[in-house]
Amino acid sequence: QVQLVESGGGLVQAGGSLTLSCAASSGTFTRYTMGWFRQAPGKQRELVARINNGGSTNYADPVKGRFTISRDNAKKTVYLQMNSLKPEDTAVYYCNAATITRPNGYWGQGTQVTVSS
């Protein structure tokens, strides 16, 4: 089992940047494919970006070219660098740690990102 704690959310103007962090407090971090998801009011939770232990990444189309996911296995931390933020990026952002045997994975508590126009 792994506990995940997100940080770095906040209020930013459109065009600005934020970096989210997600620290794992237990578990073997390298076992997990780490992902960032987001959920806007009235919408379903959606994948933003994912990175596996080998460093391969994939991104949702709306964030390609603007967001970058990375991980530091020594620090048991995954990051989401968000640039050129848009109001439609406003959501609660959740960190997820998943394995083949537990595809839904574990979730953090979420961090709010609000982008003002």
Summary of the structure (lengths in Angstrom):
residues: 117
radius of gyration: 13.3
end to end distance: 39.6
largest distance: 41.7
contacts: 345
relative contact order: 0.31
helix: 8%
strand: 50%
